Amino acid sequence: MDDGAIMDKEPLLKLTWHGHETVEAVPLLLATAEQIEIELPAGYNHSLFRLLHPHASPAQLEDIEVSGAPQVLVNIASIKGLEELATLVGPLDAAHATVRISSPPKIVITLPGANVKKTID
């Protein structure tokens, strides 16, 4: 048996946000990873929180934890500098991926069948 015949997917690939370069890389990585994490610059946390929680009190801790279908990227693509994220909706839908946005600001794309370990705080 050839050990190279079955290629395991990487459990988690981490990317740092570099705009267009990052957006172009994600569809290519969908076949090689169970999860793809995109770390966004810290400055996006406030904008993401206000967008995703428009009725939150100004004094509320800006802690983000939103999960859903790839269409959630359309909403956050309205933030200056993140516009290109909307182009990922098609490839992520086709891959049946889910998207999680959390603080510190990051986007985690999870593919079906991913062995995701949940941690309890």
Secondary structure by P-SEA (a helix, b strand, c coil): cccccccccccbbbbcccaaaaaaacccccccccbbbbbccccaaaaaaaaacccccccccbbbbbbbcccccccccccccccccccaaaaaaaabbbbbbbccbbbbbbccccbbbbbcc
